[in-house]
Amino acid sequence: MKFEIEVEATPIEARQFLGLPDVTPLHDLWLAQMRELMTNGIQPADVERMMKSWTAGVPGLTENMERWQQLFWTAAGLGARPEEKKP
């Protein structure tokens, strides 16, 4: 036997009906952080933190991503060129 039920509900009503948590405060916080990044611009430190969080726990990947990031910032004129680095 097969039957279908169609329910018209907003996303908030559907979440409440299914017993899912209200993520509105988390969503508002995320939007505020994104708004701040767009207003102030993304800084090299922001990209570095993001890359480290994405690559944590993967052997060798962090070092490769750091090299890639350095190449990116050098190409953009925002980082030291490899030959300019001090030992």
C-alpha positions as a LaTeX table, in Angstrom:
\begin{tabular}{lrrr}
\hline
Residue & $x$ (\AA) & $y$ (\AA) & $z$ (\AA) \\
\hline
Met1 & 0.00 & 0.00 & 0.00 \\
Lys2 & 1.28 & 3.44 & $-0.86$ \\
Phe3 & $-0.15$ & 6.77 & 0.15 \\
Glu4 & 1.09 & 10.34 & 0.10 \\
Ile5 & 0.48 & 13.19 & 2.49 \\
Glu6 & 1.15 & 16.75 & 1.46 \\
Val7 & 1.65 & 19.36 & 4.16 \\
Glu8 & 2.09 & 23.06 & 3.59 \\
Ala9 & 4.32 & 24.56 & 6.25 \\
Thr10 & 7.04 & 27.13 & 6.58 \\
Pro11 & 10.54 & 25.86 & 7.38 \\
Ile12 & 10.10 & 27.00 & 10.99 \\
Glu13 & 6.78 & 25.17 & 11.32 \\
Ala14 & 8.25 & 22.01 & 9.78 \\
Arg15 & 11.22 & 22.05 & 12.19 \\
Gln16 & 8.90 & 22.50 & 15.17 \\
Phe17 & 6.57 & 19.73 & 13.97 \\
Leu18 & 9.49 & 17.31 & 13.50 \\
Gly19 & 11.02 & 18.26 & 16.85 \\
Leu20 & 14.19 & 19.71 & 15.36 \\
Pro21 & 16.08 & 22.39 & 17.30 \\
Asp22 & 15.63 & 26.09 & 16.63 \\
Val23 & 18.86 & 27.16 & 14.93 \\
Thr24 & 17.88 & 30.81 & 14.56 \\
Pro25 & 20.42 & 32.11 & 17.16 \\
Leu26 & 23.22 & 30.14 & 15.50 \\
His27 & 22.16 & 31.39 & 12.07 \\
Asp28 & 22.07 & 34.99 & 13.31 \\
Leu29 & 25.57 & 34.64 & 14.80 \\
Trp30 & 26.90 & 33.18 & 11.55 \\
Leu31 & 25.34 & 36.01 & 9.54 \\
Ala32 & 26.87 & 38.62 & 11.86 \\
Gln33 & 30.33 & 37.06 & 11.43 \\
Met34 & 29.95 & 36.90 & 7.65 \\
Arg35 & 28.73 & 40.51 & 7.59 \\
Glu36 & 31.82 & 41.56 & 9.60 \\
Leu37 & 34.13 & 39.70 & 7.21 \\
Met38 & 32.50 & 41.33 & 4.21 \\
Thr39 & 32.66 & 44.78 & 5.82 \\
Asn40 & 36.26 & 44.57 & 7.08 \\
Gly41 & 37.62 & 42.31 & 4.38 \\
Ile42 & 39.26 & 38.93 & 4.79 \\
Gln43 & 42.73 & 39.12 & 6.30 \\
Pro44 & 45.55 & 36.61 & 5.75 \\
Ala45 & 45.15 & 35.45 & 9.37 \\
Asp46 & 41.49 & 34.60 & 8.69 \\
Val47 & 42.46 & 32.39 & 5.75 \\
Glu48 & 45.23 & 30.76 & 7.79 \\
Arg49 & 42.82 & 29.86 & 10.63 \\
Met50 & 40.30 & 28.51 & 8.13 \\
Met51 & 42.89 & 26.35 & 6.35 \\
Lys52 & 44.24 & 24.96 & 9.62 \\
Ser53 & 40.74 & 23.99 & 10.77 \\
Trp54 & 40.03 & 22.29 & 7.43 \\
Thr55 & 43.29 & 20.34 & 7.37 \\
Ala56 & 43.66 & 19.40 & 11.05 \\
Gly57 & 44.52 & 15.75 & 11.58 \\
Val58 & 45.57 & 14.96 & 8.02 \\
Pro59 & 49.31 & 14.11 & 7.95 \\
Gly60 & 51.31 & 16.36 & 5.63 \\
Leu61 & 48.29 & 18.26 & 4.37 \\
Thr62 & 48.76 & 21.22 & 6.69 \\
Glu63 & 52.31 & 21.84 & 5.45 \\
Asn64 & 51.24 & 21.59 & 1.81 \\
Met65 & 48.33 & 23.96 & 2.40 \\
Glu66 & 50.67 & 26.44 & 4.12 \\
Arg67 & 52.95 & 26.37 & 1.05 \\
Trp68 & 49.96 & 26.89 & $-1.23$ \\
Gln69 & 48.75 & 29.76 & 0.94 \\
Gln70 & 52.19 & 31.40 & 0.86 \\
Leu71 & 52.22 & 31.16 & $-2.94$ \\
Phe72 & 48.75 & 32.70 & $-3.08$ \\
Trp73 & 49.65 & 35.65 & $-0.83$ \\
Thr74 & 52.93 & 36.19 & $-2.70$ \\
Ala75 & 51.08 & 36.25 & $-6.02$ \\
Ala76 & 48.57 & 38.70 & $-4.55$ \\
Gly77 & 51.43 & 40.91 & $-3.33$ \\
Leu78 & 50.50 & 40.45 & 0.33 \\
Gly79 & 53.16 & 38.01 & 1.46 \\
Ala80 & 56.90 & 37.67 & 1.59 \\
Arg81 & 58.51 & 36.05 & $-1.39$ \\
Pro82 & 60.35 & 32.81 & $-0.55$ \\
Glu83 & 63.74 & 34.41 & $-1.29$ \\
Glu84 & 62.91 & 37.26 & 1.15 \\
Lys85 & 62.34 & 34.93 & 4.10 \\
Lys86 & 64.91 & 35.07 & 6.85 \\
Pro87 & 66.26 & 31.76 & 8.25 \\
\hline
\end{tabular}
